[in-house]
Amino acid sequence: MKKIIASAVGLVLVGGVAATTASAVENQFGGYWRTRAYIQDNFDGTDSSSVDIIDNRTRLYYTAKFNDDFKFVNKFEFNTQWGKTGLAGGGIGADGRGIFRIKNSYADWNMGPANVKLGIQAAVVSRGFIFDDDFSGIIVTGNFGNVSVPVAYMAVKDEDAGEPENQDMFAAMPTIKISDAVSVTPFGVYYTTAGFTSSETADDGTVTTSTVADMDVYYLGVDVDLNMDPVSVWGTAIYNGGENGDNDIQAFLVAAGVNAGVAHGQAFYASGDDDATDGDDNAFVSAPGQSYYWSEIMGLGIFDNTASNGAPGNAISNVMAFNGGVTIKPMDKLKLDADVWYAMLAEDNAAGDDELGWEFDGKVTYSIFDNLSAEFVLAYLVSGDATGDEDVLEGGVRVSLKF
């Protein structure tokens, strides 16, 4: 039955293939599904906000593998929130029509020592501190023994596609495997956006004009990974330069982490702007596609509906954070995680506040079957002055399946 389903999906994707051709293709089928139910209280910094959400996500993967050097990869996604009617498909009758997404669709082939991925695909640059997302573009990777050199072009916005300006990203991130235990990845990323001016006319004839300045941003840095079983250590350092209109960008980010099995921890610092009038932008620039998840409440975590008030979420900038935690497996099917986070802004906000607070996260993971698991999460943030007057609470459960 699984082969029949996979073959049917493949035929739909390619728009119909002759039987003689299809028989030469290896059809690979997989996916991911999850349902979450969670509550979030006081995330806006007051005691008047509370959400109670149940949602679904389904991802279906299909790969047409023609041979060891050529395949066509596709990933599709369906999202539904329970009780949300109309196109969303979460109400009575379901039948959602507006929630279908193409996550990935790209050709992947080898040419000698080079690999090419062309189309809608995913990439990670510097653990997500710069980029971790899907994009339309190309990655060419040269493989030379212990050295691999990926070079990527990522289309961000295009005027000819109806966007207000052109935006592009380019990245090179060679990985050097020094030994089985040590690897080093120096990288360079360039992000450019062409400025534009737009105007809006009100009913009384008043014209409001807004201008977005040109930006030329670059990132130079290095990731270092040491895996010495049972201890692994990682570190990242990034210099962020360039120009934002007439201002010079001079910013940086440093991060490090350790995992020793039972105990783990990490810390990171991303600079903020200490003086908005000095002509220098010292705040680390969040590039399009930046996504680094950390704590449950301040850093999005499992229930990534929103981050708490004042926190950067997954767009790391103007923040300093420290973490320590433990992971315990009392039995094969059960895992317990406990983490403590402290975070503050690198530079004061407009109100002169900087403390985001102390966050305490607990998670219980139970394996129902080999591919089906349930996670129970409870998180509490003792709010600092930059978060608000009220403490923040989050709790929920996620059931997920991988196949």
Contacts in CASP RR format, 6 or more apart in sequence:
PFRMAT RR
TARGET T0000
AUTHOR 0000-0000-0000
METHOD contacts of the structure
MODEL  1
MKKIIASAVGLVLVGGVAATTASAVENQFGGYWRTRAYIQDNFDGTDSSS
VDIIDNRTRLYYTAKFNDDFKFVNKFEFNTQWGKTGLAGGGIGADGRGIF
RIKNSYADWNMGPANVKLGIQAAVVSRGFIFDDDFSGIIVTGNFGNVSVP
VAYMAVKDEDAGEPENQDMFAAMPTIKISDAVSVTPFGVYYTTAGFTSSE
TADDGTVTTSTVADMDVYYLGVDVDLNMDPVSVWGTAIYNGGENGDNDIQ
AFLVAAGVNAGVAHGQAFYASGDDDATDGDDNAFVSAPGQSYYWSEIMGL
GIFDNTASNGAPGNAISNVMAFNGGVTIKPMDKLKLDADVWYAMLAEDNA
AGDDELGWEFDGKVTYSIFDNLSAEFVLAYLVSGDATGDEDVLEGGVRVS
LKF
2 29 0 8 1.000
3 27 0 8 1.000
5 29 0 8 1.000
6 27 0 8 1.000
6 28 0 8 1.000
6 29 0 8 1.000
6 62 0 8 1.000
7 22 0 8 1.000
7 27 0 8 1.000
9 27 0 8 1.000
9 29 0 8 1.000
9 60 0 8 1.000
9 62 0 8 1.000
10 17 0 8 1.000
10 27 0 8 1.000
10 62 0 8 1.000
10 64 0 8 1.000
11 17 0 8 1.000
11 22 0 8 1.000
13 62 0 8 1.000
13 64 0 8 1.000
13 74 0 8 1.000
14 64 0 8 1.000
14 72 0 8 1.000
17 25 0 8 1.000
24 66 0 8 1.000
25 64 0 8 1.000
25 65 0 8 1.000
25 66 0 8 1.000
26 64 0 8 1.000
26 65 0 8 1.000
26 66 0 8 1.000
27 62 0 8 1.000
27 63 0 8 1.000
27 64 0 8 1.000
27 65 0 8 1.000
28 61 0 8 1.000
28 62 0 8 1.000
28 63 0 8 1.000
28 64 0 8 1.000
28 65 0 8 1.000
29 60 0 8 1.000
29 61 0 8 1.000
29 62 0 8 1.000
30 60 0 8 1.000
30 61 0 8 1.000
30 62 0 8 1.000
30 403 0 8 1.000
31 59 0 8 1.000
31 60 0 8 1.000
31 61 0 8 1.000
31 402 0 8 1.000
31 403 0 8 1.000
32 57 0 8 1.000
32 58 0 8 1.000
32 59 0 8 1.000
32 61 0 8 1.000
32 400 0 8 1.000
32 401 0 8 1.000
32 402 0 8 1.000
32 403 0 8 1.000
33 56 0 8 1.000
33 57 0 8 1.000
33 58 0 8 1.000
33 59 0 8 1.000
33 400 0 8 1.000
33 401 0 8 1.000
34 56 0 8 1.000
34 57 0 8 1.000
34 398 0 8 1.000
34 399 0 8 1.000
34 400 0 8 1.000
34 401 0 8 1.000
35 54 0 8 1.000
35 55 0 8 1.000
35 56 0 8 1.000
35 398 0 8 1.000
35 399 0 8 1.000
35 400 0 8 1.000
36 53 0 8 1.000
36 54 0 8 1.000
36 55 0 8 1.000
36 302 0 8 1.000
36 303 0 8 1.000
36 396 0 8 1.000
36 397 0 8 1.000
36 398 0 8 1.000
36 399 0 8 1.000
37 53 0 8 1.000
37 54 0 8 1.000
37 396 0 8 1.000
37 397 0 8 1.000
38 52 0 8 1.000
38 53 0 8 1.000
38 303 0 8 1.000
38 305 0 8 1.000
38 377 0 8 1.000
38 394 0 8 1.000
38 395 0 8 1.000
38 396 0 8 1.000
38 397 0 8 1.000
38 398 0 8 1.000
39 50 0 8 1.000
39 51 0 8 1.000
39 52 0 8 1.000
39 53 0 8 1.000
39 393 0 8 1.000
39 394 0 8 1.000
39 395 0 8 1.000
39 396 0 8 1.000
40 49 0 8 1.000
40 50 0 8 1.000
40 51 0 8 1.000
40 53 0 8 1.000
40 303 0 8 1.000
40 305 0 8 1.000
40 306 0 8 1.000
40 392 0 8 1.000
40 393 0 8 1.000
40 394 0 8 1.000
40 395 0 8 1.000
41 49 0 8 1.000
41 50 0 8 1.000
41 392 0 8 1.000
41 393 0 8 1.000
41 394 0 8 1.000
42 49 0 8 1.000
42 50 0 8 1.000
42 383 0 8 1.000
42 390 0 8 1.000
42 391 0 8 1.000
42 392 0 8 1.000
42 393 0 8 1.000
43 49 0 8 1.000
43 51 0 8 1.000
43 297 0 8 1.000
43 306 0 8 1.000
43 307 0 8 1.000
43 308 0 8 1.000
43 309 0 8 1.000
43 392 0 8 1.000
43 394 0 8 1.000
44 309 0 8 1.000
45 308 0 8 1.000
45 309 0 8 1.000
45 383 0 8 1.000
45 387 0 8 1.000
45 388 0 8 1.000
45 389 0 8 1.000
45 390 0 8 1.000
45 392 0 8 1.000
46 388 0 8 1.000
46 389 0 8 1.000
46 390 0 8 1.000
47 389 0 8 1.000
47 390 0 8 1.000
51 305 0 8 1.000
53 81 0 8 1.000
53 82 0 8 1.000
53 303 0 8 1.000
53 305 0 8 1.000
54 81 0 8 1.000
54 82 0 8 1.000
55 79 0 8 1.000
55 80 0 8 1.000
55 81 0 8 1.000
55 82 0 8 1.000
56 78 0 8 1.000
56 79 0 8 1.000
56 80 0 8 1.000
56 81 0 8 1.000
56 82 0 8 1.000
57 77 0 8 1.000
57 78 0 8 1.000
57 79 0 8 1.000
57 80 0 8 1.000
58 77 0 8 1.000
58 78 0 8 1.000
59 75 0 8 1.000
59 76 0 8 1.000
59 77 0 8 1.000
59 78 0 8 1.000
59 103 0 8 1.000
60 75 0 8 1.000
60 76 0 8 1.000
61 73 0 8 1.000
61 74 0 8 1.000
61 75 0 8 1.000
61 76 0 8 1.000
62 74 0 8 1.000
62 75 0 8 1.000
62 76 0 8 1.000
63 71 0 8 1.000
63 72 0 8 1.000
63 73 0 8 1.000
63 74 0 8 1.000
64 71 0 8 1.000
64 72 0 8 1.000
65 71 0 8 1.000
66 72 0 8 1.000
68 110 0 8 1.000
69 109 0 8 1.000
69 110 0 8 1.000
70 107 0 8 1.000
70 108 0 8 1.000
70 109 0 8 1.000
70 110 0 8 1.000
71 107 0 8 1.000
71 108 0 8 1.000
71 109 0 8 1.000
72 106 0 8 1.000
72 107 0 8 1.000
72 108 0 8 1.000
73 104 0 8 1.000
73 105 0 8 1.000
73 106 0 8 1.000
73 107 0 8 1.000
73 108 0 8 1.000
73 121 0 8 1.000
74 102 0 8 1.000
74 104 0 8 1.000
74 105 0 8 1.000
75 102 0 8 1.000
75 103 0 8 1.000
75 104 0 8 1.000
75 105 0 8 1.000
76 100 0 8 1.000
76 101 0 8 1.000
76 102 0 8 1.000
76 103 0 8 1.000
77 100 0 8 1.000
77 101 0 8 1.000
77 102 0 8 1.000
77 103 0 8 1.000
78 99 0 8 1.000
78 100 0 8 1.000
78 101 0 8 1.000
79 99 0 8 1.000
79 101 0 8 1.000
80 88 0 8 1.000
80 89 0 8 1.000
80 90 0 8 1.000
80 94 0 8 1.000
80 96 0 8 1.000
80 99 0 8 1.000
81 88 0 8 1.000
81 90 0 8 1.000
82 90 0 8 1.000
82 91 0 8 1.000
83 90 0 8 1.000
83 91 0 8 1.000
84 90 0 8 1.000
84 91 0 8 1.000
85 91 0 8 1.000
85 92 0 8 1.000
86 96 0 8 1.000
87 96 0 8 1.000
87 97 0 8 1.000
87 98 0 8 1.000
87 99 0 8 1.000
88 96 0 8 1.000
88 98 0 8 1.000
88 99 0 8 1.000
89 95 0 8 1.000
89 96 0 8 1.000
89 97 0 8 1.000
89 99 0 8 1.000
90 96 0 8 1.000
102 120 0 8 1.000
103 120 0 8 1.000
103 122 0 8 1.000
103 134 0 8 1.000
104 120 0 8 1.000
104 121 0 8 1.000
104 122 0 8 1.000
104 134 0 8 1.000
105 119 0 8 1.000
105 120 0 8 1.000
106 117 0 8 1.000
106 118 0 8 1.000
106 119 0 8 1.000
106 120 0 8 1.000
106 121 0 8 1.000
107 116 0 8 1.000
107 117 0 8 1.000
107 118 0 8 1.000
107 119 0 8 1.000
108 115 0 8 1.000
108 116 0 8 1.000
108 117 0 8 1.000
109 115 0 8 1.000
109 116 0 8 1.000
110 116 0 8 1.000
113 142 0 8 1.000
113 143 0 8 1.000
113 144 0 8 1.000
114 140 0 8 1.000
114 141 0 8 1.000
114 142 0 8 1.000
114 143 0 8 1.000
115 140 0 8 1.000
115 141 0 8 1.000
115 142 0 8 1.000
115 143 0 8 1.000
116 138 0 8 1.000
116 139 0 8 1.000
116 140 0 8 1.000
116 141 0 8 1.000
117 138 0 8 1.000
117 139 0 8 1.000
117 141 0 8 1.000
118 137 0 8 1.000
118 138 0 8 1.000
119 136 0 8 1.000
119 137 0 8 1.000
119 138 0 8 1.000
120 134 0 8 1.000
120 135 0 8 1.000
120 136 0 8 1.000
120 137 0 8 1.000
121 134 0 8 1.000
121 135 0 8 1.000
121 137 0 8 1.000
121 139 0 8 1.000
122 133 0 8 1.000
122 134 0 8 1.000
122 135 0 8 1.000
123 131 0 8 1.000
123 132 0 8 1.000
123 133 0 8 1.000
123 135 0 8 1.000
123 139 0 8 1.000
123 152 0 8 1.000
123 154 0 8 1.000
123 171 0 8 1.000
124 131 0 8 1.000
124 132 0 8 1.000
125 131 0 8 1.000
125 132 0 8 1.000
125 171 0 8 1.000
125 173 0 8 1.000
125 187 0 8 1.000
125 189 0 8 1.000
126 173 0 8 1.000
126 185 0 8 1.000
126 187 0 8 1.000
126 219 0 8 1.000
126 221 0 8 1.000
126 223 0 8 1.000
126 236 0 8 1.000
126 238 0 8 1.000
127 223 0 8 1.000
127 234 0 8 1.000
127 236 0 8 1.000
127 255 0 8 1.000
127 292 0 8 1.000
128 290 0 8 1.000
128 291 0 8 1.000
128 292 0 8 1.000
129 236 0 8 1.000
129 238 0 8 1.000
129 253 0 8 1.000
129 255 0 8 1.000
129 268 0 8 1.000
129 270 0 8 1.000
129 290 0 8 1.000
129 292 0 8 1.000
129 316 0 8 1.000
130 171 0 8 1.000
130 187 0 8 1.000
130 189 0 8 1.000
130 219 0 8 1.000
130 238 0 8 1.000
130 287 0 8 1.000
130 290 0 8 1.000
131 154 0 8 1.000
131 169 0 8 1.000
131 171 0 8 1.000
131 189 0 8 1.000
131 287 0 8 1.000
131 288 0 8 1.000
131 289 0 8 1.000
131 290 0 8 1.000
131 291 0 8 1.000
132 289 0 8 1.000
132 290 0 8 1.000
132 291 0 8 1.000
132 292 0 8 1.000
133 288 0 8 1.000
133 289 0 8 1.000
133 291 0 8 1.000
135 154 0 8 1.000
135 155 0 8 1.000
135 156 0 8 1.000
135 169 0 8 1.000
135 289 0 8 1.000
136 154 0 8 1.000
136 155 0 8 1.000
137 152 0 8 1.000
137 153 0 8 1.000
137 154 0 8 1.000
137 155 0 8 1.000
138 152 0 8 1.000
138 153 0 8 1.000
139 150 0 8 1.000
139 151 0 8 1.000
139 152 0 8 1.000
140 150 0 8 1.000
140 151 0 8 1.000
140 152 0 8 1.000
141 148 0 8 1.000
141 149 0 8 1.000
141 150 0 8 1.000
141 151 0 8 1.000
142 148 0 8 1.000
142 149 0 8 1.000
142 150 0 8 1.000
146 176 0 8 1.000
146 177 0 8 1.000
146 178 0 8 1.000
147 174 0 8 1.000
147 175 0 8 1.000
147 176 0 8 1.000
147 177 0 8 1.000
148 174 0 8 1.000
148 175 0 8 1.000
149 172 0 8 1.000
149 174 0 8 1.000
149 175 0 8 1.000
150 171 0 8 1.000
150 172 0 8 1.000
150 173 0 8 1.000
150 174 0 8 1.000
150 175 0 8 1.000
151 170 0 8 1.000
151 171 0 8 1.000
151 172 0 8 1.000
152 169 0 8 1.000
152 170 0 8 1.000
152 171 0 8 1.000
152 172 0 8 1.000
152 173 0 8 1.000
153 168 0 8 1.000
153 169 0 8 1.000
153 170 0 8 1.000
154 168 0 8 1.000
154 169 0 8 1.000
154 170 0 8 1.000
154 171 0 8 1.000
155 168 0 8 1.000
156 167 0 8 1.000
156 168 0 8 1.000
156 169 0 8 1.000
156 191 0 8 1.000
156 193 0 8 1.000
156 288 0 8 1.000
157 163 0 8 1.000
157 164 0 8 1.000
157 165 0 8 1.000
157 166 0 8 1.000
157 167 0 8 1.000
157 193 0 8 1.000
158 166 0 8 1.000
159 165 0 8 1.000
159 166 0 8 1.000
159 194 0 8 1.000
164 196 0 8 1.000
164 198 0 8 1.000
164 212 0 8 1.000
165 193 0 8 1.000
165 194 0 8 1.000
165 195 0 8 1.000
165 196 0 8 1.000
165 212 0 8 1.000
166 193 0 8 1.000
166 194 0 8 1.000
167 191 0 8 1.000
167 192 0 8 1.000
167 193 0 8 1.000
167 194 0 8 1.000
167 288 0 8 1.000
168 191 0 8 1.000
168 192 0 8 1.000
169 189 0 8 1.000
169 190 0 8 1.000
169 191 0 8 1.000
169 192 0 8 1.000
169 287 0 8 1.000
169 288 0 8 1.000
170 189 0 8 1.000
170 190 0 8 1.000
171 187 0 8 1.000
171 188 0 8 1.000
171 189 0 8 1.000
171 190 0 8 1.000
172 187 0 8 1.000
172 188 0 8 1.000
172 189 0 8 1.000
173 185 0 8 1.000
173 186 0 8 1.000
173 187 0 8 1.000
173 188 0 8 1.000
174 185 0 8 1.000
174 186 0 8 1.000
174 187 0 8 1.000
175 183 0 8 1.000
175 184 0 8 1.000
175 185 0 8 1.000
176 183 0 8 1.000
176 184 0 8 1.000
176 185 0 8 1.000
176 186 0 8 1.000
177 183 0 8 1.000
178 184 0 8 1.000
180 227 0 8 1.000
181 226 0 8 1.000
181 227 0 8 1.000
181 228 0 8 1.000
182 224 0 8 1.000
182 225 0 8 1.000
182 226 0 8 1.000
182 227 0 8 1.000
183 224 0 8 1.000
183 225 0 8 1.000
184 222 0 8 1.000
184 223 0 8 1.000
184 224 0 8 1.000
184 225 0 8 1.000
185 222 0 8 1.000
185 223 0 8 1.000
185 224 0 8 1.000
185 225 0 8 1.000
186 221 0 8 1.000
186 222 0 8 1.000
187 219 0 8 1.000
187 220 0 8 1.000
187 221 0 8 1.000
187 222 0 8 1.000
187 223 0 8 1.000
188 218 0 8 1.000
188 219 0 8 1.000
188 220 0 8 1.000
188 221 0 8 1.000
189 218 0 8 1.000
189 219 0 8 1.000
189 287 0 8 1.000
190 216 0 8 1.000
190 217 0 8 1.000
190 218 0 8 1.000
191 215 0 8 1.000
191 216 0 8 1.000
191 217 0 8 1.000
191 218 0 8 1.000
191 219 0 8 1.000
191 285 0 8 1.000
191 287 0 8 1.000
191 288 0 8 1.000
192 215 0 8 1.000
192 216 0 8 1.000
192 217 0 8 1.000
193 212 0 8 1.000
193 214 0 8 1.000
193 215 0 8 1.000
194 214 0 8 1.000
195 211 0 8 1.000
195 212 0 8 1.000
195 213 0 8 1.000
195 214 0 8 1.000
195 215 0 8 1.000
196 211 0 8 1.000
196 212 0 8 1.000
197 209 0 8 1.000
197 210 0 8 1.000
197 211 0 8 1.000
197 212 0 8 1.000
198 209 0 8 1.000
198 210 0 8 1.000
199 207 0 8 1.000
199 208 0 8 1.000
199 209 0 8 1.000
199 210 0 8 1.000
200 207 0 8 1.000
200 208 0 8 1.000
200 210 0 8 1.000
201 207 0 8 1.000
201 208 0 8 1.000
202 208 0 8 1.000
213 244 0 8 1.000
213 245 0 8 1.000
213 246 0 8 1.000
214 243 0 8 1.000
214 245 0 8 1.000
215 243 0 8 1.000
215 244 0 8 1.000
215 245 0 8 1.000
216 242 0 8 1.000
216 243 0 8 1.000
217 240 0 8 1.000
217 241 0 8 1.000
217 242 0 8 1.000
217 243 0 8 1.000
217 244 0 8 1.000
217 249 0 8 1.000
217 285 0 8 1.000
217 287 0 8 1.000
218 240 0 8 1.000
218 241 0 8 1.000
218 242 0 8 1.000
219 238 0 8 1.000
219 239 0 8 1.000
219 240 0 8 1.000
219 241 0 8 1.000
219 287 0 8 1.000
220 238 0 8 1.000
220 239 0 8 1.000
221 236 0 8 1.000
221 237 0 8 1.000
221 238 0 8 1.000
221 239 0 8 1.000
222 236 0 8 1.000
222 237 0 8 1.000
223 234 0 8 1.000
223 235 0 8 1.000
223 236 0 8 1.000
224 234 0 8 1.000
224 235 0 8 1.000
224 236 0 8 1.000
225 232 0 8 1.000
225 233 0 8 1.000
225 234 0 8 1.000
225 235 0 8 1.000
226 232 0 8 1.000
226 233 0 8 1.000
226 234 0 8 1.000
230 260 0 8 1.000
230 261 0 8 1.000
231 258 0 8 1.000
231 259 0 8 1.000
231 260 0 8 1.000
231 261 0 8 1.000
232 258 0 8 1.000
232 259 0 8 1.000
233 256 0 8 1.000
233 257 0 8 1.000
233 258 0 8 1.000
233 259 0 8 1.000
234 256 0 8 1.000
234 257 0 8 1.000
234 258 0 8 1.000
235 255 0 8 1.000
235 256 0 8 1.000
235 257 0 8 1.000
236 253 0 8 1.000
236 254 0 8 1.000
236 255 0 8 1.000
236 256 0 8 1.000
236 268 0 8 1.000
237 252 0 8 1.000
237 253 0 8 1.000
237 254 0 8 1.000
237 255 0 8 1.000
238 252 0 8 1.000
238 253 0 8 1.000
238 254 0 8 1.000
238 284 0 8 1.000
239 251 0 8 1.000
239 252 0 8 1.000
240 249 0 8 1.000
240 250 0 8 1.000
240 251 0 8 1.000
240 252 0 8 1.000
240 253 0 8 1.000
240 284 0 8 1.000
240 285 0 8 1.000
241 248 0 8 1.000
241 249 0 8 1.000
241 250 0 8 1.000
241 251 0 8 1.000
242 248 0 8 1.000
242 249 0 8 1.000
243 249 0 8 1.000
244 281 0 8 1.000
244 285 0 8 1.000
246 279 0 8 1.000
247 279 0 8 1.000
247 280 0 8 1.000
247 281 0 8 1.000
248 279 0 8 1.000
248 280 0 8 1.000
248 281 0 8 1.000
249 280 0 8 1.000
249 281 0 8 1.000
249 285 0 8 1.000
250 280 0 8 1.000
250 281 0 8 1.000
250 282 0 8 1.000
251 270 0 8 1.000
251 271 0 8 1.000
251 272 0 8 1.000
251 281 0 8 1.000
251 282 0 8 1.000
251 283 0 8 1.000
251 284 0 8 1.000
251 285 0 8 1.000
252 270 0 8 1.000
252 271 0 8 1.000
252 284 0 8 1.000
253 268 0 8 1.000
253 269 0 8 1.000
253 270 0 8 1.000
253 271 0 8 1.000
253 284 0 8 1.000
253 316 0 8 1.000
254 268 0 8 1.000
254 269 0 8 1.000
255 266 0 8 1.000
255 267 0 8 1.000
255 268 0 8 1.000
255 269 0 8 1.000
256 266 0 8 1.000
256 267 0 8 1.000
256 268 0 8 1.000
257 264 0 8 1.000
257 265 0 8 1.000
257 266 0 8 1.000
257 267 0 8 1.000
258 264 0 8 1.000
258 265 0 8 1.000
258 266 0 8 1.000
259 265 0 8 1.000
261 327 0 8 1.000
262 326 0 8 1.000
262 327 0 8 1.000
262 328 0 8 1.000
263 324 0 8 1.000
263 325 0 8 1.000
263 326 0 8 1.000
263 327 0 8 1.000
264 324 0 8 1.000
264 325 0 8 1.000
264 326 0 8 1.000
264 327 0 8 1.000
265 323 0 8 1.000
265 324 0 8 1.000
265 325 0 8 1.000
266 294 0 8 1.000
266 322 0 8 1.000
266 323 0 8 1.000
266 324 0 8 1.000
267 320 0 8 1.000
267 321 0 8 1.000
267 322 0 8 1.000
267 323 0 8 1.000
268 294 0 8 1.000
268 316 0 8 1.000
268 319 0 8 1.000
268 320 0 8 1.000
268 321 0 8 1.000
269 319 0 8 1.000
269 320 0 8 1.000
269 346 0 8 1.000
270 284 0 8 1.000
270 312 0 8 1.000
270 316 0 8 1.000
270 317 0 8 1.000
270 318 0 8 1.000
270 319 0 8 1.000
270 320 0 8 1.000
270 346 0 8 1.000
271 282 0 8 1.000
271 283 0 8 1.000
271 284 0 8 1.000
271 318 0 8 1.000
271 346 0 8 1.000
271 347 0 8 1.000
272 282 0 8 1.000
272 283 0 8 1.000
272 284 0 8 1.000
272 317 0 8 1.000
272 318 0 8 1.000
272 345 0 8 1.000
272 346 0 8 1.000
272 347 0 8 1.000
273 280 0 8 1.000
273 281 0 8 1.000
273 282 0 8 1.000
273 283 0 8 1.000
273 318 0 8 1.000
273 347 0 8 1.000
274 282 0 8 1.000
274 347 0 8 1.000
275 282 0 8 1.000
282 347 0 8 1.000
283 317 0 8 1.000
283 318 0 8 1.000
283 347 0 8 1.000
284 316 0 8 1.000
284 317 0 8 1.000
284 318 0 8 1.000
285 317 0 8 1.000
286 312 0 8 1.000
286 315 0 8 1.000
286 316 0 8 1.000
286 317 0 8 1.000
290 314 0 8 1.000
290 315 0 8 1.000
290 316 0 8 1.000
291 314 0 8 1.000
291 315 0 8 1.000
292 314 0 8 1.000
292 316 0 8 1.000
293 299 0 8 1.000
293 300 0 8 1.000
293 301 0 8 1.000
293 304 0 8 1.000
293 314 0 8 1.000
294 300 0 8 1.000
294 301 0 8 1.000
294 313 0 8 1.000
294 314 0 8 1.000
294 321 0 8 1.000
294 323 0 8 1.000
294 341 0 8 1.000
295 301 0 8 1.000
295 321 0 8 1.000
295 323 0 8 1.000
295 339 0 8 1.000
295 341 0 8 1.000
295 343 0 8 1.000
295 359 0 8 1.000
295 361 0 8 1.000
295 379 0 8 1.000
296 302 0 8 1.000
296 303 0 8 1.000
296 359 0 8 1.000
296 361 0 8 1.000
296 362 0 8 1.000
296 377 0 8 1.000
296 379 0 8 1.000
296 394 0 8 1.000
297 307 0 8 1.000
297 308 0 8 1.000
297 311 0 8 1.000
297 359 0 8 1.000
297 361 0 8 1.000
297 379 0 8 1.000
297 380 0 8 1.000
297 381 0 8 1.000
297 392 0 8 1.000
297 394 0 8 1.000
298 307 0 8 1.000
298 308 0 8 1.000
298 311 0 8 1.000
298 312 0 8 1.000
298 313 0 8 1.000
298 321 0 8 1.000
298 341 0 8 1.000
298 343 0 8 1.000
298 356 0 8 1.000
298 357 0 8 1.000
298 359 0 8 1.000
298 381 0 8 1.000
299 307 0 8 1.000
299 311 0 8 1.000
299 312 0 8 1.000
299 313 0 8 1.000
299 314 0 8 1.000
300 306 0 8 1.000
300 307 0 8 1.000
300 313 0 8 1.000
300 314 0 8 1.000
302 363 0 8 1.000
302 375 0 8 1.000
302 377 0 8 1.000
302 398 0 8 1.000
303 377 0 8 1.000
303 394 0 8 1.000
303 395 0 8 1.000
303 396 0 8 1.000
303 398 0 8 1.000
304 314 0 8 1.000
307 313 0 8 1.000
307 314 0 8 1.000
308 356 0 8 1.000
308 381 0 8 1.000
308 383 0 8 1.000
308 387 0 8 1.000
308 392 0 8 1.000
309 387 0 8 1.000
309 388 0 8 1.000
310 345 0 8 1.000
310 349 0 8 1.000
310 356 0 8 1.000
310 386 0 8 1.000
310 387 0 8 1.000
311 319 0 8 1.000
311 343 0 8 1.000
311 356 0 8 1.000
311 387 0 8 1.000
312 318 0 8 1.000
312 319 0 8 1.000
318 345 0 8 1.000
318 346 0 8 1.000
318 347 0 8 1.000
319 343 0 8 1.000
319 344 0 8 1.000
319 345 0 8 1.000
319 346 0 8 1.000
319 356 0 8 1.000
320 343 0 8 1.000
320 344 0 8 1.000
320 345 0 8 1.000
320 346 0 8 1.000
321 341 0 8 1.000
321 342 0 8 1.000
321 343 0 8 1.000
322 341 0 8 1.000
322 342 0 8 1.000
322 343 0 8 1.000
323 339 0 8 1.000
323 340 0 8 1.000
323 341 0 8 1.000
324 339 0 8 1.000
324 340 0 8 1.000
324 341 0 8 1.000
325 337 0 8 1.000
325 338 0 8 1.000
325 339 0 8 1.000
325 340 0 8 1.000
326 337 0 8 1.000
326 338 0 8 1.000
327 335 0 8 1.000
327 336 0 8 1.000
327 337 0 8 1.000
328 335 0 8 1.000
328 336 0 8 1.000
329 335 0 8 1.000
329 336 0 8 1.000
330 336 0 8 1.000
332 367 0 8 1.000
333 366 0 8 1.000
333 367 0 8 1.000
334 364 0 8 1.000
334 365 0 8 1.000
334 366 0 8 1.000
334 367 0 8 1.000
335 364 0 8 1.000
335 365 0 8 1.000
335 366 0 8 1.000
336 362 0 8 1.000
336 363 0 8 1.000
336 364 0 8 1.000
336 365 0 8 1.000
337 361 0 8 1.000
337 362 0 8 1.000
337 363 0 8 1.000
337 364 0 8 1.000
337 365 0 8 1.000
338 360 0 8 1.000
338 361 0 8 1.000
338 362 0 8 1.000
338 363 0 8 1.000
339 359 0 8 1.000
339 360 0 8 1.000
339 361 0 8 1.000
339 362 0 8 1.000
340 358 0 8 1.000
340 359 0 8 1.000
340 360 0 8 1.000
340 361 0 8 1.000
341 358 0 8 1.000
341 359 0 8 1.000
341 360 0 8 1.000
341 361 0 8 1.000
342 357 0 8 1.000
342 358 0 8 1.000
342 359 0 8 1.000
343 356 0 8 1.000
343 357 0 8 1.000
343 359 0 8 1.000
344 354 0 8 1.000
344 355 0 8 1.000
344 356 0 8 1.000
344 357 0 8 1.000
344 386 0 8 1.000
345 353 0 8 1.000
345 354 0 8 1.000
345 355 0 8 1.000
345 356 0 8 1.000
345 386 0 8 1.000
347 354 0 8 1.000
348 354 0 8 1.000
349 386 0 8 1.000
351 386 0 8 1.000
353 384 0 8 1.000
353 385 0 8 1.000
353 386 0 8 1.000
354 385 0 8 1.000
354 386 0 8 1.000
355 384 0 8 1.000
355 385 0 8 1.000
355 386 0 8 1.000
355 387 0 8 1.000
356 383 0 8 1.000
356 384 0 8 1.000
356 386 0 8 1.000
356 387 0 8 1.000
357 381 0 8 1.000
357 382 0 8 1.000
357 383 0 8 1.000
357 384 0 8 1.000
357 386 0 8 1.000
357 387 0 8 1.000
358 381 0 8 1.000
358 382 0 8 1.000
359 379 0 8 1.000
359 380 0 8 1.000
359 381 0 8 1.000
359 382 0 8 1.000
360 379 0 8 1.000
360 380 0 8 1.000
360 381 0 8 1.000
360 382 0 8 1.000
361 377 0 8 1.000
361 378 0 8 1.000
361 379 0 8 1.000
362 377 0 8 1.000
362 378 0 8 1.000
362 379 0 8 1.000
363 375 0 8 1.000
363 376 0 8 1.000
363 377 0 8 1.000
363 378 0 8 1.000
364 375 0 8 1.000
364 376 0 8 1.000
365 373 0 8 1.000
365 374 0 8 1.000
365 375 0 8 1.000
365 376 0 8 1.000
366 373 0 8 1.000
366 374 0 8 1.000
366 375 0 8 1.000
366 376 0 8 1.000
367 373 0 8 1.000
368 374 0 8 1.000
368 399 0 8 1.000
371 401 0 8 1.000
371 402 0 8 1.000
371 403 0 8 1.000
372 399 0 8 1.000
372 400 0 8 1.000
372 401 0 8 1.000
373 399 0 8 1.000
373 400 0 8 1.000
374 397 0 8 1.000
374 398 0 8 1.000
374 399 0 8 1.000
375 397 0 8 1.000
375 398 0 8 1.000
375 399 0 8 1.000
375 400 0 8 1.000
376 396 0 8 1.000
376 397 0 8 1.000
377 394 0 8 1.000
377 395 0 8 1.000
377 396 0 8 1.000
377 397 0 8 1.000
377 398 0 8 1.000
378 394 0 8 1.000
378 395 0 8 1.000
378 396 0 8 1.000
379 393 0 8 1.000
379 394 0 8 1.000
379 395 0 8 1.000
380 391 0 8 1.000
380 392 0 8 1.000
380 393 0 8 1.000
380 394 0 8 1.000
381 387 0 8 1.000
381 391 0 8 1.000
381 392 0 8 1.000
381 393 0 8 1.000
382 391 0 8 1.000
383 389 0 8 1.000
383 390 0 8 1.000
383 391 0 8 1.000
383 392 0 8 1.000
END
